[in-house]
Amino acid sequence: MSVTNRKKPVEKEQLIENGELNSNERSNIKGDEWNIAVLLFLYALQGIPLGLAGAVPMLLQNRGITYTQQAEFSFVNWPFSVKLLWAPVVDALFLPKFGRRKTWLVPIQYLIGLVMIIMSLNITEWLGSEEKAPTMTLLTMSFLFLNFLAATQDIAVDGWALTMLKRCNVGHASTCNTVGQTAGFFLGYVLFLALESPYFCNKYIRYEPQETGLVTLASFLLFWGWIFIITTTFIAIFKHEKNEEVDMSHESKGVKDIVNAYQQLYTIVKLPAVRTLALVLFTAKLGFCASDAVSGLKLVEAGVPREDLALLAVPLVPVQIIMPVILAKHTTGPQPLSLWLRAFPLRLLVGPIAAALVAITPSLLGNSGPSYFYLFLLMCLYVFHQTCLYCMFVAVMAFFAKVSDPTVGGTYMTLLNTVSNLGTNWPNTLALWAVDRLTYRTCTAENLSDNTCSSELETEVCKTSGGTCNVRMDGFYIETVICLIIGFIWLQWGRRTILRLQRLPSSAWQIGRHR
């Protein structure tokens, strides 16, 4: 199943490290209602570009693009995974009179709004039509830049959350992050795909069917572009940032802070235990990439309306919020990754089950769309996948919290999260790229029986000869088998390595001796 990778909320360890969380103070939101509302709104704005970036591949899937092109577009998801590379710059350089976080937040949000408005003027042409193929390079570059800006905004908002709220309420920053970003992603992904779909609008909203939905990607981008610009103006004028003590040598200290931050990261990376853990995180999800990155697109290709796939996420939102709480009792002991290891083989089974569902989908779909029985099967698979995913997610986050050196807790946790996110993104991009290379086709033209349609030239020759390129073996199924084999082979090494990492003393994870 397709999974969009979103960043983890502000870590409690980071809040403690910054001196903003006092365990002896009880939360009291009185007086902080306005601040919490602002944080929720800022995090929701951040989720809009993420949601749209997740929706675009669904829009493109039946427009004749290849999976190689889908792999190219998947790079737009990378900025949130590598924002650690420029986070120290955002944190250290600012204009004291304007505000440490507003220095970055205000111009970045203006830029996001401006980019959205410019994109709205061209996006219809970039998406292509029946006569013209989508312009993938421009689509990829524009959404990559948009997500880069959103990731930078996220760094500023995370930092502002630590000073915007009272000390006793800083723990609510994580809740604002989770709720706000989930709401923004819902608006940009689920709501957009539903309102853009003629099928959904005609079935659930309109009395008289029409050929278009209620919105287009262009109009949606234009609307949110202006929302970014208008609301940022209000924040710049009316929302004041608490003054921080900054002396006249701020500029030189800012540069030193940046250098120190990168030196700190390098010191953490030098730890043998961290390098081994990074190798585990970087390779563990190879076995899941076919189901995570490709299966959703294959279901759309098989005829499942993309808005139905998006709406499957709605009833699971409460489950996704409750599940980490339920699983916490299994991850609070000395070996939190034991739950991760138990969920790993179950998640590997999602791949062949999803491939089987894709194979039978054309025979189960009726003329009026998916039946309730089919949607029930899809929902069961989605619940199974999400349960396995959250078991692994909660377990690995608990392990990060357990091993992180408390003297640099925020930096340590952010580094491990970055490696984990990269370990999701690169296999997914590879999986999309490999589908076309593993797919075997033949040309139906009688005089071109040896034409395998393996290149654009052979495909064009087949079409000009009056033939079509028929798929003999879909690369998705080959890829699913390969991922399953790789996953179980990896587990033999990964289980031993993870058990060894869990047995290491806390001193193996501390950077004091390596400074």
ABEGO torsion letter per residue (X at the ends): XBBBBBBBBBBAAAAAAAGABBAABBBBABGAAAAAAAAAAAAAAAAAAAAAAAAAAAAAAAAGBBAAAAAAAAAAAAAAAAAAAAAAAAAABBBAAAEAAAAAAAAAAAAAAAAAAAAAAAAAAAAEBAABBBBAAAAAAAAAAAAAAAAAAAAAAAAAAAAABBAAAAAAAAAAAAAAAAAAAAAAAAAAAAAABAAAAAAAABABBBABBABBAAAAAAAAAAAAAAAAAAAAAABBBBBBBBBAAAAAAAAAAAAAAAAAAAAAAABAAAAAAAAAAAAAAAAAAAAAAAAAAAAAAAGBBAAAAAAAAAAAAAAAAAAAAAAAAAAABABAAAAAAAAAAAAAAAAAAAAAAAAAAAAABBAAEBBAAAAAAAAAAAAAAAAAAAAAAAAAAAAAAAABBAAAAAAAAAAAAAAAAAAAAAAAAAAAAAAAAABBBBBABAAAAABAGABAAAAAAAAAAGBBBBBABBAAAAAAAAAAAAAAAAAAAAAAAAAAAAABBAAAABAAAAX
